[in-house]
Every structure is written in structure tokens, then in C-alpha cells.
Amino acid sequence: MKELIQSLAAYNIWANRQLFDAALQLDPALHEQTVPSSFPTLKATFMHMWDAESGWWQRLQNHEHIVIPSKTFHPHLKDVANGLLGQNQ
């Protein structure tokens, strides 16, 4: 079971890097452009990913109070990438 969880975590890191590498090559104006999707912008989609992963990570560590990054942090997409990928490590 431990190997399966480690494999899934490694895949998650790889997939997040692939997504951010592609997104960060786009014109920064596209990060904020409204698109028809679950979230209004590319940046908002990535922020949601960080919020979700951060929330689950904190729950797994039995934190009493869950801190959601988007409630206090309004960064550029590169900052979101650094936050999420840093947490993945």
C-alpha cells in the first residue's frame, strides 16, 4: 500500500509540473483571461488545485484549523506554481 501511495504522489507531482510548465509558457495575460470552464480563469483553476491539495494535506496531518491559500494569497500564476509544487515535495 505504501508503494501505491508513493507512486500516486509521484505522479501527482509530475502531472502538476507538466501543467505549470505549459501554462507558464503562455502569455501572462492568458492566465487572467475569462474562459468557459469550472473556474473563470486559468489562474483560478490552479489556485483551486492548490487549495484542494493544501486542504487534504492539512487534514492528513490532523490540523485542527485548515488554512486555504486563496483566502489570504492572491499571487501571480508563478507564485501559485511555487506554492503547489513546494507543497508537493
Long-range contacts (C-beta under 8 A, 24 or more apart in sequence): 9-88, 12-53, 12-88, 13-85, 13-88, 13-89, 16-49, 16-84, 16-85, 16-88, 17-85, 19-46, 20-46, 20-77, 20-81, 20-84, 20-85, 23-77, 23-81, 24-77, 24-78, 24-81, 28-76, 28-77, 31-76, 31-77, 42-77, 43-76, 43-77, 43-80, 46-77, 46-80, 46-81, 46-84, 47-80, 49-84, 50-80, 50-83, 50-84, 50-87, 53-84, 53-87, 53-88, 54-87, 57-87
